[in-house]
Amino acid sequence: MMNTPFRKRLTNDCRQKFCDWYLSPLGSLLSDLESEYLRRKISVSYKHRVLQIGSLGWEDRFVDSGFLENYCIVDQQSRDNVKTALIKAESDQLPVASESIDTVILPHTIEFEANQHGVLREAERVLKPEGRLIILWFNPWSVHRLYHYFHGKFGLPPWSGRFLSRRRMEDWLTLLNFEMALTTEFQLKSSNSVLAKIEDPISGIMPIGYGIKAIKRRYTLIPLEPVSIMRPKLAVFDAVEGRWRTYG
């Protein structure tokens, strides 16, 4: 198991290279789709608290400057282009009170974390009941990733991340009592919103990535009163008195 300092250094390096990849032609196209998606999915008000785990560097494209007071980013290192409040912390060990956040955003955070399930558990912990979780992540079976694999560039960011399939992501969220509201596919020149389903072999390679919005549900068990065991009774109609009599 890798030690903590080495894991942090590896994560920081991959994350920085991933953010630099957004400046490439393909990365720029994806950032256009994702920024529009986030702008539509994030509901920010003066009392609405949003926590983003992992910076992108272009948050001003989907967050209005007037709402930055309640918008906070958690990252393992400081970044000059981040204009919101910044907390330096591990993604799977958030210094945030439980059930204190309205919306948590994971923008390609899962791919570059060793403890992927731990990140999701922390997101669930800090979210209020009925809070929103928004995740962006790459499609492991996309034609873009396969292209880099066959051309010997599989180890270059962002394709070197630990990607999860849509089915695996939905399974993990279900285990944490999240309800999937909508899954979005990011394709070459459009983002197509579809109901959550398992991708088929053909359409599954077309999206370069996914966006998912899930709702934290809090299920309460209602105790039931014990049911008393009743002895069976025999009902007989009394023709003389014109009524039923029970025995037993």
Backbone as CSV, one residue per row, in Angstrom:
resi,resn,N_x,N_y,N_z,CA_x,CA_y,CA_z,C_x,C_y,C_z
1,MET,0.851,-1.203,0.000,0.000,0.000,0.000,0.878,1.242,0.000
2,MET,0.617,2.221,-0.883,1.458,3.396,-0.992,1.303,4.275,0.238
3,ASN,2.438,4.879,0.679,2.392,5.735,1.849,1.693,7.039,1.520
4,THR,1.284,7.767,2.565,0.476,8.971,2.384,1.208,10.082,1.642
5,PRO,2.475,10.421,1.991,3.154,11.498,1.243,3.295,11.183,-0.239
6,PHE,3.617,9.922,-0.563,3.765,9.559,-1.973,2.426,9.628,-2.695
7,ARG,1.354,9.202,-2.012,0.017,9.254,-2.611,-0.388,10.689,-2.880
8,LYS,-0.117,11.598,-1.929,-0.459,13.001,-2.113,0.315,13.602,-3.278
9,ARG,1.614,13.279,-3.363,2.429,13.824,-4.439,1.958,13.310,-5.790
10,LEU,1.613,12.021,-5.861,1.127,11.428,-7.106,-0.216,12.028,-7.492
11,THR,-1.116,12.193,-6.525,-2.429,12.755,-6.798,-2.331,14.199,-7.269
12,ASN,-1.496,14.991,-6.600,-1.324,16.390,-6.976,-0.771,16.524,-8.379
13,ASP,0.211,15.669,-8.718,0.824,15.735,-10.041,-0.179,15.379,-11.132
14,CYS,-0.951,14.300,-10.913,-1.953,13.882,-11.907,-3.052,14.929,-12.041
15,ARG,-3.453,15.503,-10.931,-4.514,16.502,-10.968,-4.076,17.745,-11.732
16,GLN,-2.833,18.182,-11.515,-2.335,19.358,-12.205,-2.225,19.104,-13.707
17,LYS,-1.725,17.927,-14.095,-1.619,17.596,-15.513,-3.004,17.482,-16.151
18,PHE,-3.964,16.992,-15.379,-5.325,16.911,-15.892,-5.886,18.303,-16.151
19,CYS,-5.677,19.230,-15.209,-6.164,20.606,-15.395,-5.474,21.266,-16.594
20,ASP,-4.194,20.976,-16.811,-3.487,21.516,-17.974,-4.047,20.939,-19.272
21,TRP,-4.556,19.699,-19.225,-5.108,19.054,-20.420,-6.330,19.794,-20.938
22,TYR,-7.034,20.521,-20.064,-8.202,21.277,-20.496,-7.847,22.354,-21.520
23,LEU,-6.572,22.708,-21.631,-6.140,23.707,-22.607,-5.965,23.117,-24.004
24,SER,-6.000,21.781,-24.113,-5.881,21.132,-25.412,-7.190,21.275,-26.181
25,PRO,-7.196,21.031,-27.503,-8.444,21.158,-28.284,-9.574,20.285,-27.744
26,LEU,-9.281,19.011,-27.443,-10.312,18.121,-26.926,-10.736,18.540,-25.525
27,GLY,-9.782,18.938,-24.710,-10.106,19.381,-23.358,-10.939,20.647,-23.347
28,SER,-10.640,21.558,-24.261,-11.421,22.795,-24.357,-12.867,22.506,-24.743
29,LEU,-13.047,21.558,-25.656,-14.397,21.180,-26.058,-15.162,20.582,-24.888
30,LEU,-14.491,19.711,-24.123,-15.161,19.094,-22.979,-15.482,20.127,-21.908
31,SER,-14.572,21.072,-21.666,-14.834,22.090,-20.646,-16.037,22.953,-21.019
32,ASP,-16.261,23.187,-22.309,-17.445,23.932,-22.736,-18.719,23.185,-22.366
33,LEU,-18.723,21.868,-22.621,-19.903,21.068,-22.301,-20.121,20.986,-20.800
34,GLU,-19.040,20.780,-20.054,-19.162,20.594,-18.615,-19.529,21.901,-17.909
35,SER,-18.989,23.022,-18.353,-19.324,24.289,-17.713,-20.803,24.628,-17.920
36,GLU,-21.327,24.343,-19.101,-22.742,24.571,-19.358,-23.604,23.630,-18.516
37,TYR,-23.165,22.389,-18.386,-23.884,21.409,-17.569,-23.924,21.850,-16.101
38,LEU,-22.781,22.263,-15.563,-22.726,22.676,-14.164,-23.546,23.931,-13.919
39,ARG,-23.528,24.852,-14.855,-24.305,26.076,-14.697,-25.802,25.755,-14.591
40,ARG,-26.248,24.743,-15.334,-27.671,24.381,-15.302,-28.034,23.572,-14.065
41,LYS,-27.077,22.813,-13.513,-27.389,21.897,-12.422,-27.176,22.502,-11.037
42,ILE,-26.342,23.520,-10.933,-26.053,24.092,-9.618,-27.079,25.171,-9.295
43,SER,-27.747,25.015,-8.173,-28.699,26.017,-7.698,-28.056,26.741,-6.522
44,VAL,-27.560,27.943,-6.764,-26.839,28.683,-5.739,-27.652,29.896,-5.326
45,SER,-27.811,30.080,-4.030,-28.441,31.268,-3.485,-27.566,31.777,-2.350
46,TYR,-28.014,32.831,-1.694,-27.211,33.427,-0.624,-27.144,32.529,0.612
47,LYS,-28.057,31.575,0.734,-28.044,30.664,1.869,-27.671,29.248,1.461
48,HIS,-27.371,29.060,0.213,-27.089,27.732,-0.323,-25.578,27.487,-0.283
49,ARG,-25.143,26.463,0.427,-23.722,26.167,0.582,-23.303,25.077,-0.409
50,VAL,-22.259,25.399,-1.166,-21.757,24.477,-2.181,-20.303,24.145,-1.868
51,LEU,-19.975,22.863,-1.912,-18.608,22.398,-1.686,-18.132,21.653,-2.930
52,GLN,-17.060,22.136,-3.525,-16.463,21.485,-4.690,-15.165,20.814,-4.250
53,ILE,-15.047,19.531,-4.507,-13.867,18.771,-4.097,-12.977,18.579,-5.319
54,GLY,-11.903,19.348,-5.374,-10.997,19.320,-6.522,-11.254,20.511,-7.430
55,SER,-10.244,21.375,-7.580,-10.426,22.584,-8.395,-10.242,22.273,-9.879
56,LEU,-10.816,23.122,-10.717,-10.684,23.011,-12.165,-9.902,24.179,-12.754
57,GLY,-10.064,25.353,-12.149,-9.380,26.534,-12.649,-10.256,27.448,-13.468
58,TRP,-11.444,26.990,-13.824,-12.368,27.833,-14.600,-13.759,27.822,-13.966
59,GLU,-13.773,27.908,-12.632,-15.041,27.933,-11.899,-15.886,29.158,-12.240
60,ASP,-15.238,30.256,-12.647,-15.996,31.461,-12.967,-16.878,31.291,-14.195
61,ARG,-16.714,30.188,-14.930,-17.540,29.935,-16.101,-18.894,29.333,-15.737
62,PHE,-19.021,28.810,-14.526,-20.311,28.239,-14.139,-20.801,28.711,-12.771
63,VAL,-20.050,29.572,-12.091,-20.486,30.134,-10.810,-20.446,31.647,-10.911
64,ASP,-21.572,32.289,-10.657,-21.629,33.746,-10.683,-20.840,34.321,-9.515
65,SER,-20.147,35.408,-9.754,-19.287,36.011,-8.740,-20.067,36.450,-7.501
66,GLY,-21.332,36.759,-7.661,-22.135,37.205,-6.527,-22.429,36.124,-5.509
67,PHE,-22.207,34.858,-5.865,-22.523,33.752,-4.965,-21.274,33.040,-4.446
68,LEU,-20.104,33.628,-4.649,-18.863,32.967,-4.255,-18.685,32.895,-2.739
69,GLU,-19.450,33.703,-1.990,-19.289,33.726,-0.542,-19.619,32.375,0.081
70,ASN,-20.615,31.673,-0.457,-21.018,30.370,0.084,-20.503,29.214,-0.761
71,TYR,-19.506,29.487,-1.605,-18.930,28.466,-2.480,-17.501,28.201,-2.015
72,CYS,-17.199,26.942,-1.745,-15.879,26.589,-1.218,-15.305,25.410,-1.997
73,ILE,-13.984,25.423,-2.173,-13.282,24.357,-2.894,-12.297,23.665,-1.951
74,VAL,-12.294,22.360,-1.992,-11.320,21.564,-1.248,-10.296,21.029,-2.234
75,ASP,-9.035,21.307,-1.965,-7.949,20.825,-2.817,-6.737,20.559,-1.938
76,GLN,-5.827,19.751,-2.444,-4.649,19.401,-1.661,-3.530,20.418,-1.791
77,GLN,-3.659,21.350,-2.704,-2.664,22.394,-2.844,-3.323,23.677,-3.321
78,SER,-2.688,24.794,-3.014,-3.220,26.094,-3.401,-3.054,26.308,-4.898
79,ARG,-4.028,26.993,-5.501,-3.980,27.304,-6.925,-4.292,28.793,-7.101
80,ASP,-3.445,29.466,-7.866,-3.549,30.922,-8.012,-4.843,31.358,-8.695
81,ASN,-5.370,30.490,-9.588,-6.541,30.908,-10.362,-7.859,30.590,-9.670
82,VAL,-7.811,30.084,-8.444,-9.037,29.794,-7.700,-9.469,31.050,-6.956
83,LYS,-10.668,31.557,-7.243,-11.153,32.808,-6.671,-12.117,32.594,-5.513
84,THR,-12.455,31.361,-5.203,-13.369,31.083,-4.100,-12.572,30.733,-2.849
85,ALA,-13.299,30.522,-1.743,-12.654,30.052,-0.521,-12.034,28.680,-0.771
86,LEU,-10.845,28.451,-0.223,-10.107,27.221,-0.481,-9.714,26.560,0.831
87,ILE,-9.984,25.268,0.937,-9.581,24.460,2.083,-8.567,23.432,1.597
88,LYS,-7.388,23.415,2.191,-6.378,22.423,1.837,-6.596,21.178,2.691
89,ALA,-7.047,20.107,2.061,-7.369,18.882,2.789,-7.420,17.715,1.817
90,GLU,-7.422,16.510,2.383,-7.581,15.293,1.599,-9.049,15.130,1.209
91,SER,-9.284,14.601,0.026,-10.654,14.441,-0.456,-11.446,13.416,0.341
92,ASP,-10.764,12.468,0.957,-11.459,11.445,1.737,-11.399,11.720,3.238
93,GLN,-10.925,12.928,3.620,-10.882,13.328,5.030,-11.209,14.818,5.105
94,LEU,-12.456,15.145,4.883,-12.870,16.536,4.797,-13.044,17.154,6.183
95,PRO,-12.437,18.318,6.434,-12.628,19.019,7.709,-13.907,19.849,7.686
96,VAL,-15.008,19.178,7.401,-16.302,19.833,7.239,-17.316,19.111,8.125
97,ALA,-18.172,19.880,8.774,-19.178,19.296,9.656,-20.149,18.414,8.874
98,SER,-20.628,17.389,9.517,-21.589,16.484,8.894,-22.916,17.204,8.638
99,GLU,-23.538,16.871,7.513,-24.853,17.391,7.125,-24.902,18.927,7.183
100,SER,-23.889,19.568,6.598,-23.818,21.030,6.611,-23.781,21.643,5.218
101,ILE,-23.764,20.808,4.175,-23.604,21.286,2.802,-24.854,20.958,1.986
102,ASP,-25.268,21.906,1.144,-26.445,21.691,0.295,-26.104,20.955,-0.991
103,THR,-24.951,21.273,-1.588,-24.538,20.638,-2.844,-23.049,20.322,-2.790
104,VAL,-22.690,19.122,-3.184,-21.286,18.709,-3.309,-21.008,18.398,-4.770
105,ILE,-19.898,18.937,-5.279,-19.498,18.715,-6.670,-18.183,17.962,-6.690
106,LEU,-18.137,16.884,-7.453,-16.910,16.102,-7.652,-16.541,16.176,-9.131
107,PRO,-15.779,17.197,-9.548,-15.427,17.346,-10.968,-14.175,16.551,-11.323
108,HIS,-14.367,15.319,-11.764,-13.257,14.424,-12.111,-12.338,14.216,-10.904
109,THR,-12.952,14.142,-9.740,-12.188,13.902,-8.517,-11.918,12.417,-8.319
110,ILE,-12.909,11.598,-8.647,-12.818,10.165,-8.388,-11.651,9.528,-9.157
111,GLU,-11.426,9.951,-10.402,-10.430,9.297,-11.252,-9.011,9.377,-10.700
112,PHE,-8.729,10.423,-9.925,-7.361,10.653,-9.485,-7.199,10.496,-7.973
113,GLU,-8.053,9.653,-7.390,-7.977,9.381,-5.957,-7.777,7.895,-5.723
114,ALA,-6.908,7.575,-4.759,-6.666,6.169,-4.428,-7.856,5.575,-3.680
115,ASN,-8.429,6.341,-2.761,-9.567,5.874,-1.963,-10.852,6.414,-2.580
116,GLN,-11.263,5.841,-3.683,-12.412,6.363,-4.417,-13.705,6.264,-3.617
117,HIS,-13.945,5.117,-3.003,-15.179,4.941,-2.238,-15.182,5.831,-1.002
118,GLY,-13.990,6.081,-0.439,-13.897,6.974,0.708,-14.297,8.397,0.365
119,VAL,-13.982,8.843,-0.844,-14.375,10.181,-1.289,-15.894,10.284,-1.353
120,LEU,-16.543,9.257,-1.889,-18.006,9.264,-1.974,-18.643,9.208,-0.585
121,ARG,-18.044,8.453,0.325,-18.587,8.390,1.691,-18.498,9.753,2.383
122,GLU,-17.383,10.460,2.166,-17.240,11.780,2.763,-18.243,12.768,2.164
123,ALA,-18.469,12.660,0.872,-19.467,13.524,0.229,-20.842,13.262,0.827
124,GLU,-21.176,12.005,1.057,-22.464,11.666,1.659,-22.541,12.184,3.095
125,ARG,-21.445,12.130,3.818,-21.446,12.555,5.224,-21.719,14.052,5.369
126,VAL,-21.082,14.875,4.551,-21.207,16.330,4.719,-22.492,16.872,4.102
127,LEU,-23.148,16.108,3.245,-24.377,16.576,2.612,-25.552,16.547,3.585
128,LYS,-26.398,17.555,3.486,-27.645,17.553,4.231,-28.595,16.511,3.627
129,PRO,-29.541,16.005,4.394,-30.574,15.149,3.803,-31.277,15.878,2.665
130,GLU,-31.493,15.198,1.573,-32.055,15.759,0.338,-31.070,16.684,-0.377
131,GLY,-29.803,16.681,0.062,-28.786,17.461,-0.625,-28.424,16.846,-1.965
132,ARG,-27.797,17.658,-2.835,-27.478,17.236,-4.191,-25.993,16.894,-4.331
133,LEU,-25.719,15.809,-5.024,-24.358,15.419,-5.360,-24.218,15.425,-6.879
134,ILE,-23.244,16.183,-7.383,-23.009,16.288,-8.820,-21.608,15.766,-9.111
135,ILE,-21.516,14.805,-10.019,-20.234,14.160,-10.323,-19.959,14.253,-11.816
136,LEU,-18.733,14.620,-12.150,-18.225,14.536,-13.516,-17.121,13.496,-13.535
137,TRP,-17.159,12.590,-14.515,-16.081,11.611,-14.631,-15.995,11.090,-16.061
138,PHE,-14.835,10.517,-16.380,-14.574,10.039,-17.726,-15.167,8.645,-17.940
139,ASN,-15.515,8.379,-19.180,-16.006,7.068,-19.579,-14.808,6.154,-19.858
140,PRO,-14.656,5.050,-19.114,-13.497,4.179,-19.329,-13.499,3.483,-20.676
141,TRP,-14.663,3.404,-21.336,-14.750,2.695,-22.614,-14.905,3.664,-23.792
142,SER,-14.599,4.921,-23.601,-14.791,5.884,-24.677,-13.820,5.638,-25.823
143,VAL,-14.242,6.017,-27.022,-13.394,5.848,-28.199,-12.140,6.700,-28.077
144,HIS,-12.196,7.799,-27.352,-11.026,8.660,-27.165,-9.964,7.961,-26.314
145,ARG,-10.410,7.289,-25.265,-9.444,6.565,-24.419,-8.874,5.359,-25.158
146,LEU,-9.717,4.663,-25.900,-9.244,3.514,-26.665,-8.222,3.942,-27.732
147,TYR,-8.450,5.101,-28.329,-7.513,5.626,-29.320,-6.132,5.841,-28.704
148,HIS,-6.088,6.448,-27.527,-4.802,6.680,-26.878,-4.158,5.372,-26.425
149,TYR,-4.989,4.384,-26.101,-4.454,3.090,-25.694,-3.734,2.404,-26.856
150,PHE,-4.367,2.382,-28.017,-3.774,1.698,-29.173,-2.604,2.472,-29.777
151,HIS,-2.466,3.746,-29.419,-1.347,4.540,-29.934,-0.268,4.737,-28.874
152,GLY,-0.306,3.924,-27.832,0.749,3.943,-26.836,0.768,5.168,-25.953
153,LYS,-0.360,5.870,-25.835,-0.410,7.076,-25.012,-1.356,6.893,-23.839
154,PHE,-1.530,5.652,-23.440,-2.491,5.329,-22.398,-2.065,5.885,-21.041
155,GLY,-0.768,6.079,-20.827,-0.277,6.547,-19.545,-0.295,8.041,-19.374
156,LEU,-0.739,8.787,-20.383,-0.760,10.242,-20.306,-2.085,10.726,-19.707
157,PRO,-2.025,11.775,-18.869,-3.273,12.336,-18.330,-4.116,12.920,-19.459
158,PRO,-5.435,12.850,-19.371,-6.170,12.311,-18.224,-6.474,10.827,-18.327
159,TRP,-5.996,10.171,-19.399,-6.393,8.781,-19.656,-5.763,7.793,-18.684
160,SER,-4.813,8.258,-17.881,-4.149,7.373,-16.935,-4.893,7.253,-15.612
161,GLY,-6.019,7.932,-15.481,-6.770,7.878,-14.234,-7.464,6.544,-14.030
162,ARG,-7.972,6.339,-12.827,-8.699,5.110,-12.485,-10.182,5.360,-12.735
163,PHE,-10.615,5.042,-13.956,-11.973,5.370,-14.375,-12.968,4.318,-13.896
164,LEU,-14.199,4.786,-13.663,-15.293,3.901,-13.270,-16.359,3.895,-14.352
165,SER,-16.942,2.724,-14.588,-18.062,2.654,-15.523,-19.285,3.300,-14.901
166,ARG,-20.249,3.618,-15.734,-21.469,4.236,-15.232,-22.214,3.275,-14.303
167,ARG,-22.232,2.018,-14.632,-22.925,1.056,-13.773,-22.265,0.959,-12.407
168,ARG,-20.915,0.944,-12.365,-20.230,0.876,-11.079,-20.498,2.123,-10.247
169,MET,-20.479,3.289,-10.885,-20.743,4.520,-10.155,-22.149,4.519,-9.575
170,GLU,-23.116,4.106,-10.343,-24.493,4.077,-9.865,-24.673,3.060,-8.749
171,ASP,-23.976,1.927,-8.831,-24.048,0.924,-7.767,-23.503,1.484,-6.453
172,TRP,-22.377,2.171,-6.521,-21.786,2.749,-5.313,-22.698,3.800,-4.696
173,LEU,-23.287,4.635,-5.540,-24.180,5.674,-5.020,-25.433,5.063,-4.394
174,THR,-25.938,3.993,-4.982,-27.110,3.319,-4.424,-26.802,2.760,-3.038
175,LEU,-25.608,2.204,-2.854,-25.212,1.672,-1.554,-25.141,2.769,-0.493
176,LEU,-24.899,3.994,-0.922,-24.820,5.123,0.005,-26.156,5.859,0.132
177,ASN,-27.224,5.223,-0.337,-28.591,5.777,-0.241,-28.778,7.052,-1.059
178,PHE,-28.133,7.105,-2.216,-28.376,8.193,-3.153,-29.388,7.727,-4.198
179,GLU,-30.222,8.653,-4.599,-31.170,8.397,-5.679,-30.706,9.141,-6.925
180,MET,-30.472,8.412,-8.026,-30.019,9.030,-9.263,-31.164,9.800,-9.909
181,ALA,-30.946,11.108,-10.103,-31.967,11.930,-10.739,-31.823,11.912,-12.253
182,LEU,-30.608,12.052,-12.745,-30.389,12.111,-14.188,-28.918,11.876,-14.499
183,THR,-28.661,11.136,-15.568,-27.306,10.918,-16.045,-27.153,11.576,-17.408
184,THR,-26.077,12.313,-17.601,-25.824,13.021,-18.848,-24.570,12.473,-19.514
185,GLU,-24.643,12.280,-20.815,-23.496,11.841,-21.600,-22.882,13.041,-22.317
186,PHE,-21.574,13.203,-22.196,-20.866,14.249,-22.918,-20.237,13.646,-24.170
187,GLN,-20.763,14.050,-25.317,-20.237,13.565,-26.582,-19.478,14.679,-27.285
188,LEU,-19.087,14.472,-28.520,-18.169,15.382,-29.189,-18.638,16.825,-29.221
189,LYS,-19.887,17.065,-29.663,-20.345,18.434,-29.817,-21.660,18.698,-29.114
190,SER,-22.032,17.803,-28.205,-23.285,18.011,-27.493,-23.270,17.210,-26.212
191,SER,-24.150,17.576,-25.289,-24.364,16.782,-24.080,-25.789,16.266,-24.138
192,ASN,-25.931,14.981,-24.033,-27.228,14.335,-24.199,-27.696,13.794,-22.860
193,SER,-28.798,14.304,-22.321,-29.331,13.842,-21.050,-30.174,12.595,-21.281
194,VAL,-29.866,11.549,-20.527,-30.584,10.290,-20.673,-30.898,9.755,-19.291
195,LEU,-31.896,8.884,-19.220,-32.184,8.198,-17.980,-31.066,7.230,-17.675
196,ALA,-30.800,7.038,-16.381,-29.716,6.151,-15.992,-29.995,4.725,-16.462
197,LYS,-29.054,4.150,-17.180,-29.185,2.782,-17.664,-27.801,2.240,-17.987
198,ILE,-27.700,0.941,-18.135,-26.426,0.326,-18.460,-26.153,0.518,-19.950
199,GLU,-24.943,1.013,-20.257,-24.638,1.300,-21.647,-24.539,0.019,-22.471
200,ASP,-24.986,0.057,-23.723,-24.856,-1.080,-24.603,-23.489,-0.992,-25.280
201,PRO,-23.010,-2.074,-25.936,-21.652,-2.098,-26.472,-21.356,-1.010,-27.495
202,ILE,-22.370,-0.560,-28.253,-22.110,0.426,-29.298,-22.154,1.842,-28.748
203,SER,-23.288,2.219,-28.140,-23.425,3.587,-27.641,-22.523,3.860,-26.456
204,GLY,-22.032,2.803,-25.792,-21.200,2.989,-24.615,-19.832,3.566,-24.901
205,ILE,-19.349,3.521,-26.159,-18.021,4.041,-26.464,-18.068,5.469,-26.999
206,MET,-19.250,6.012,-27.237,-19.345,7.334,-27.821,-19.118,8.472,-26.820
207,PRO,-19.681,8.435,-25.621,-19.458,9.555,-24.689,-18.015,9.584,-24.196
208,ILE,-17.431,10.771,-24.133,-16.106,10.908,-23.543,-16.196,10.918,-22.024
209,GLY,-17.352,11.311,-21.503,-17.524,11.339,-20.061,-18.981,11.447,-19.683
210,TYR,-19.225,11.471,-18.383,-20.585,11.512,-17.853,-20.727,12.613,-16.808
211,GLY,-21.958,13.032,-16.626,-22.337,13.877,-15.509,-23.550,13.257,-14.845
212,ILE,-23.551,13.208,-13.542,-24.672,12.602,-12.833,-25.083,13.510,-11.677
213,LYS,-26.384,13.606,-11.475,-26.938,14.353,-10.345,-27.706,13.367,-9.481
214,ALA,-27.324,13.277,-8.219,-27.943,12.335,-7.299,-28.423,13.084,-6.059
215,ILE,-29.429,12.530,-5.409,-30.041,13.147,-4.235,-29.819,12.241,-3.026
216,LYS,-29.347,12.823,-1.941,-29.144,12.058,-0.707,-30.485,11.834,-0.028
217,ARG,-30.855,10.587,0.133,-32.105,10.249,0.788,-31.843,9.792,2.217
218,ARG,-32.733,10.166,3.103,-32.658,9.732,4.494,-33.904,8.917,4.797
219,TYR,-33.718,7.607,4.889,-34.850,6.724,5.121,-34.998,6.466,6.623
220,THR,-36.213,6.649,7.135,-36.504,6.447,8.550,-37.351,5.199,8.722
221,LEU,-36.885,4.325,9.590,-37.638,3.107,9.874,-38.745,3.425,10.878
222,ILE,-39.951,3.057,10.547,-41.105,3.293,11.418,-41.396,2.013,12.194
223,PRO,-41.247,2.048,13.532,-41.514,0.829,14.315,-42.990,0.455,14.255
224,LEU,-43.232,-0.805,14.117,-44.602,-1.305,14.057,-44.988,-1.932,15.392
225,GLU,-46.235,-1.755,15.760,-46.738,-2.382,16.980,-46.779,-3.896,16.794
226,PRO,-46.399,-4.650,17.817,-46.468,-6.112,17.690,-47.893,-6.592,17.468
227,VAL,-48.037,-7.513,16.578,-49.360,-8.048,16.262,-49.676,-9.185,17.224
228,SER,-50.747,-9.038,17.938,-51.149,-10.086,18.879,-51.696,-11.286,18.125
229,ILE,-51.339,-12.457,18.610,-51.801,-13.706,17.986,-53.192,-14.027,18.527
230,MET,-54.139,-14.049,17.641,-55.525,-14.293,18.046,-55.885,-15.763,17.833
231,ARG,-56.630,-16.293,18.807,-57.105,-17.661,18.677,-58.248,-17.708,17.674
232,PRO,-58.256,-18.708,16.832,-59.350,-18.808,15.860,-60.686,-19.023,16.564
233,LYS,-61.713,-18.396,16.017,-63.053,-18.514,16.592,-64.010,-19.130,15.587
234,LEU,-65.035,-19.810,16.116,-66.061,-20.436,15.297,-67.310,-19.568,15.327
235,ALA,-67.757,-19.143,14.142,-68.951,-18.306,14.052,-70.136,-19.162,13.609
236,VAL,-71.253,-19.084,14.397,-72.464,-19.854,14.109,-73.653,-18.907,14.133
237,PHE,-74.513,-19.008,13.132,-75.687,-18.147,13.068,-76.823,-18.758,13.893
238,ASP,-77.348,-17.984,14.859,-78.447,-18.430,15.709,-79.747,-17.994,15.038
239,ALA,-80.445,-18.965,14.457,-81.670,-18.655,13.719,-82.786,-18.181,14.638
240,VAL,-82.765,-18.621,15.932,-83.820,-18.231,16.864,-83.696,-16.749,17.202
241,GLU,-82.468,-16.345,17.571,-82.246,-14.938,17.952,-81.940,-14.057,16.754
242,GLY,-81.654,-14.678,15.607,-81.385,-13.907,14.390,-80.066,-13.152,14.420
243,ARG,-79.029,-13.745,15.037,-77.717,-13.104,15.054,-76.624,-14.160,15.103
244,TRP,-75.381,-13.698,14.861,-74.239,-14.617,14.846,-73.680,-14.759,16.258
245,ARG,-73.249,-15.980,16.616,-72.577,-16.257,17.881,-71.187,-16.776,17.552
246,THR,-70.182,-16.345,18.341,-68.804,-16.807,18.149,-68.417,-17.672,19.342
247,TYR,-67.621,-18.707,19.072,-67.138,-19.627,20.126,-65.641,-19.806,19.937
248,GLY,-64.904,-19.811,21.056,-63.474,-20.027,21.015,-62.716,-18.885,21.650
